[in-house]
Structures are given as structure tokens and as C-alpha cells.
Amino acid sequence: MQPEPKIFAGRHTMELASRIAAIYGVAMGNVKITEFSDGEFCPSFEETVRGNRVFLIQSTNPPADNLLELLMMCDAAKRASAKHITAVIPYFGLARQDRKDKPRVPIGAKLAAKMLMAAGATRIMTMDLHADQIQGFFEVPVDHLFSSALFIKDIETLHLTDLCIASPDMGGAKRAHAYGSKLQAEVVICYKQRKEANVIDKMTVIGDVEGKNVILVDDMVDTGGTLCKAAEMLKEKGAKTVRAYCTHGVLSGPAHERIANSALEELVIADTIPQTQENPKIRVISVAEMFAQVMTNVHHHESISGHFIM
């Protein structure tokens, strides 16, 4: 009989990890982070991991210390003879850097993948990658979870008539179509042109939203510029209400102010990134149960495809 896995968390994702461990039915593992006066830190496992499967939970959004802490925990587990090291990364940072979009720039997502493998990760578990092809950057198994399974259930509880699913950009068309198919709703696409990162020049909508209850779906919301502009435009085109479901609430810069003053009825996000600021228009749905279920299946070598809608 194989031993129960051990679950450890980085400092940044401790709250979500505690919920995952509680649902899984195991106590959180004891990892101690020693901090030095110059800002350097060193994690150490205060219990044996020899021969165990370990799940190391940490989202890798900025600052870079979050990624570094996960890498160091992977290395520590490898050197302590852990049998399987699964890096559970609810939000995979640097995912927007998945290709060279101009000369002389790095592919940050590929670099992060190589570092995780070099540190000792034997499996990756993450949610709603910005680009599906990032899975191909890894030479180890990747369990790619989708928040759509949770979000669609939540949308169904709203009992909205004249429902319409919208993607805030062309890149999310596949995601919007999957939601539309499951909810038997029409799909529209917002087409945007950027001046530069986080700055939108023009936006238009492809499709009819007159008198519709529109739900925007995306993998993340950062500064909220695209989302709020799309909501404003959809209302101008005759939409009855506009809501948004975005997996990762990065919410940097003026995001909270923009969302609070936007045409959005509500923004629903997952708890893949800890939120430090309250906002009356933002509601958080926990992904802890989904991660706990998939981790259980992985540990017992059972299929996980039944947990996915797309």
C-alpha cells in the first residue's frame, strides 16, 4: 500500500493550499522558510519526504520570489529523496510570454518550464494556462485544469434568459464557444487592437447583443482595461446586462477602480491568486475542491478527464 501524499505550500498560496489539504483529508506538511536580513530565504521540510509523493502548491505571479520559492522547494524535495514531486501551480506566471512577438525578447513561459524541470518537478498541475501550447514546453506530464467546470455551474444558478457568451478578444474565441455550447447560448467576439501592453487602441464587437444578458469569459483579468472597455461597448450595443467570469484575478494597477466604476454587474474570479483588497463588484469562487479531487486521482493513478468540461 502506497503512503499518503504530503502537501506543502509556499507562503503566497498558503490559504488556498490549506483548503485543498482539508478537502483532501491530510494535514498540511511542515515547511519552514528561513529569511535572512538581505531578503534571501531558504525553505526546509521539517518532516521526512523520503519515498513520498509530494504536492508543492504555489502560484507564480510576481514578485519573482514566488517562483523562486517553488523552485527551491522542488530542489529540496528532490535532494530529500521524494519519489514524486508535483508542482501544483494554480496560476502559472509568465504565461503571456509564450512566444516571440518581436525581435530580441525572451520566451518567459518556456524558461519557467525548464527551471521547474531542472529543479526536480516530475509533474505539473495548473489551471487555465494563457496559451494551451505551454503544456508542450514541459517534458513531464501536465494536468491542465479548467475553471469552466465551476463557472458554468455558477452561471446556471443565475437563471438568465437571452444569454449570450462573449470573448473580450479573438484569442478567447475557443473558450467562449465551449461555454456557449454547454450553456446553449449565442457567442459574440470583441475585436481589439492594442497600442502597447495594457493599452487598447480600438475595439468592436462581432455579433448581435441587443437585449441580451452577456457574460464575458477570459482566463485572467490584469489591469481590467480590456474587460471594462468590452463591457462598456457591449452596453452601448444594447446589452441588457454584462457580467464577467475570469479565472485568474491578477488585478494590478488601476484594476479595482476600473471595475468598481465599470458597466459590469459583477466580476467572478477563482481564488488561484490571493486577493488583498475588497471590491463590491468582485466575487470569488474557490477551486480547492477541484484541485483536491484531481490530486487524489493522480495519486491513485485514476483518470482525471471526467473533471473537465473543455
N, C-alpha and C positions, 0 to 999 in steps of 0.2 A: 504494500500500500504506500503510495507516494505521500510525502509530508505536505501539510497545508502550506500554501504560499505565504510569503511575508510581504506586507505592503508598507512602503516608506514614502515620504513626501518631502519635497523641497519646501522652504519657508513660504514661497509665494503662493502655493496651491494647497496649503495645509487644510483649509476649511472644506474644500471640495473633497480632498483625499479622506478626511475624517468621515464624511458622509458615505463615500464609496466603501470604506472599510466596515462601517457599521452595517450597511446593507449586505455586504459580502459575508459578514459574520466572523471577522477576525479582528484582533486588536491591532492598532497602528504600531508599526515597528518603531524602535527607539533609535533615531539617528540624531547625533549631536553635531551642531555646527559651531566650530570654534572660530571666533572672529578676532583678528589682530587690529592693532591701533591704526595701521595704514589702510584698512579696508579689505585686506586679504582675508580669506576664510578657508576653512578645511572641514569637510564633513567626515564623520566616523560612525560606523554602525556599532551600537553598544550591545549587540547580541549577535550570535553566530548566524551566518547565512550559508555556511558550507553545505553544498548539495541541495540547496533550496531553489525554488523558483521565486524570484523577487520582482515585484512590480514597483517601479520608481515613478512617482507621479509628480509632474511639474509642467506647467505651461511655460513657453519660452518667449513670451513677449518681452519687450525692453523693460528694464535695463538688461544688458548682456549678462549680468551676474546670474540671471535666472537660467540661461542656457549653460553657463559655466558650472553652476551648482549641480545641474543634472548630469553633465559630463563627468564631473568629479565623483558623483555618487555611482555612476556606471563603472568607473575605473576602480573605485573602492570595492564594489561588489565582485568585479572580475578578479581582483587580487585576493579577495577573501574566499574564492572558490565557489561562488554561487553557480548553480547548474544552468539556470536560465535567467537572463536579465531582460525584462520587458520594460522599455521606456514608455510610460503612459503620458502622452503629451496632448492634453485636451485642446490647447491652441498651439499650433506649430508656427512659431515666429519665423520671419524671413520668407514666408511662403509666397509673398508677392514678387520676390526676386527669383523667379523660376526660369528665366531666360535672359539672353542679352537683347535688350530693346534699343540699345545704341552702342557705339564702339567704346571699348576700354572700361567696361563695367563688370563687376563680378556676378556670378550666379549664386547668390547667398543661400538659397534653399539647398542646392547641391553641396555646398560647403558644410552646412549644418548636418546634412545626412552623413557625409563622410566622417565628420568628427564624432557623431554618435556611434557609428560602427567601429571606429578606431578606439573609442573609449570602452567598448565591450558590449554594447546593446545587441542582443540576439533576436529581438523582436521589437517592433514599433506599433503602438496603438494610438491613434489620433482621431480627430473629428473634423469633418468639413474642411479639408485642405483647400486653399485658394485655387489650386490647379490640381486636378486628379493625377496628372502625369508625374507629380512629385514622388509618388509611390515608386516610380521607376528609378529614382535616384538612389534607392536603397538596394543592397544585395542581401537583405534579410527580410523575413515576412513582415508585411504591413497590414494591420487591421484598420481599415478606413471606415469609421462610423459616420452616420448621417443623422443630423438633428431632425430631419424631416419626419421621422417616425413619431417624435414627440410633438413637433409643431403642428402636424396635420391633425392629431387628436385634439389639440387645443383649439385649432380653428373650427373643428366640427362642433365644439361646445358653444361657439358663438351663435350658431344657427342663423347665419347671414343669408339673405336672399340676394339674387342678382350678383352672385360672387364672381370676381374677376381676379386672376393672379397676374402680377406684373413683375418683370425683372427690371431693376434700375439701370442695367446696361446689357449690351449684346452678349457679353461673356457668361451671363447668368441665364441665358435662354433655355438651356437644357434643364437646369434646376426648376425654372418656372413651369416648363412643360410637364415635368414629373409631378409637381404639385397639382397642376391643372388636371392632369389625367386622373389622379387619385381622388380629387375633390369634384370632378366633373364640372370644371369651371373654364371659362374662356381665358386665354392668355394674351397679354399685350407686352410689348418690349419698349423700354425707354432707350433712345439712342443718344449718347453723349459724346462730345468732343472735348478733350482736355487741353488747356493751355500748358499746364505743368502738373506735377503731382499735387493732388488735393485741391486743384483749381479747375473748375469746369467752365468752358467757353460757351458751348451751345448744347441744348437738349430738346428733343422732340419725342413724341410717342407714336409707336406703330400699332394701330388698333383703336377700337372704339371703347370708351369708358363712360359714356353718357349714362347717368342714372345708376351706375354700378357701385357696389361695395368692393373696393380694391384692396388687395393685400400684396404689398411688396415683399419679395423674398430675396435674401442675399446671404453670403457666407460670413460677412463681417460688416460692422459699421465703425469707421475710424473717426474722422472729423465730423461726419454727418452731412457733409456738403452735398454729395450725390443724392442721398436719401431724402433730405429736406427739399432739395430742388425738384426731385421727381414727384414728391408728394404735392408740392405747390402747383406743378404743371398739371398733374392729374386732376386736381380740384378745378383748375382753370378750364380743363377739357370737359367738365361736367360730372366728375365722380361724386357720388353721394358721400362716401366716407373713404378715408385712406388709413390703413394700418400697415405696420411693417414687422416682419419676423426675420431677424438676423442672428446667426449662431453666436458669433464672437463680438462681444461689446468692448472693442478697443477704447472707444470714446476718449480720444485725445483732443487737446487744444480746445476750440470753442464748441465741441460736440454737444455738451449738456445744454448750453444756452440756445444753440440752434434747434435742438429737438424740443425744448420747452416752448419755444416760440414758433414752432413749425405747424404745418397743416395736418400733421399726423394726429390721429386719435390716440394711438398707442404704439409703442415700440416694445416688442418682446424679444428678449435675448436669452441665451443659455448662460450658465454660471461657469463657463470654461475659463474666464478671466475674472478675478475678484473685483468687485465694484466698491469704491470707497465713497461715492457721492450719491445721495438720494435724488431722484427725479420723479415727479408725479406721473410723467408720461411713460416711464420705463418699468416694465415688469420682467422678472427673472424666473426662468424655468430651470430646474435642476436636471443635469444629465447624469447624476450619480448612479441612479438605478440602472441605466443603460450600460454604463461602464462596468458596474459590478457584475451584471449578468454576462457580458461579453468576457470579462476576466475569468469568471467561473467556467465558462465554456472552453476558453483557451486552456486553462489549467487541466481540465478533464479531457482535452483533445476532442471536443464536440464541435459541431458546425455552429457558425455564428451568423450565417446568411439569413436566418429567419428573423433577425432583429432589424433588417434593413428594408426600407420602402424603395429607395433608389440608390 
